Amino acid sequence: MIKNQWYAVLSSHQLKKGQVLGARRFGENLVFYRTGKGQIGCANGLCPHRKASLAKGRMEKDHIKCPFHGIEYDATGKCVYIPSEGKAAAADYARFHLESYPVWEIGGIVFVWYGDEEPSGEPDYFDVMVDKSFTYDQVDDLWNVDYSRVIENQLDVSHLAFVHHNTIGRGGKTLCNGPMVRWLDGNTMQTSANNEKDNGQDYDFGLFCPGG
């Protein structure tokens, strides 16, 4: 993964108030939990004490509670209570704090900051995500490949006439014009291509437009 970036990791509806959810992201087992006020916590999915899975834990008074010894953590990953030491304990629990990740929720999407640096701002997102006149749905489609191969696949138009010959690639359009790359702003890139039948003509190398 490219570090020090925001990544969309969940749809908001997957994590209800008072719920704990385990998910594998960035090659790690993470745990997500939402407090009664809607605040989301994200942390390494193993309790620092005996490595019990926090995904098997539960929410109690807006804290995630380890299923093994009942150790509690707040939404920032801070250890706030160890039952075996009692409520009156004044010990320093810093060694038990969870490795947590900054979280931002926008337009029904949960973003997590992955990296060593502090987030420089909110995640980039399409304006349509917060436009209440639009609705969207989600479909989960698990690809058992490295994420970089998924990105390459979505940008590769030369396979359409072969892999998708009877759907989006029908018509035997093997000659690929483009892609055209257009930067809409400093963070948003738009690509497109125009495939056609090969009748011996030269193909278009494509265009690069640095601005809108």
JOSUL-V194146 format. One line per field, one symbol per residue. burial: 1 if it has 16 or more other C-alpha atoms within 10 Angstrom, else 0. A space follows every 10 residues. Layout:
burial->???
This chain:
burial->0000111111 1000101111 1100000011 1111100011 1111111100 0111101110 0111111000 1111111111 1100000000 0000011111 1111110011 1111000010 0010000000 0000000000 0000000000 0000001101 1000000010 0011111111 1100000000 0010100000 0000000000 00
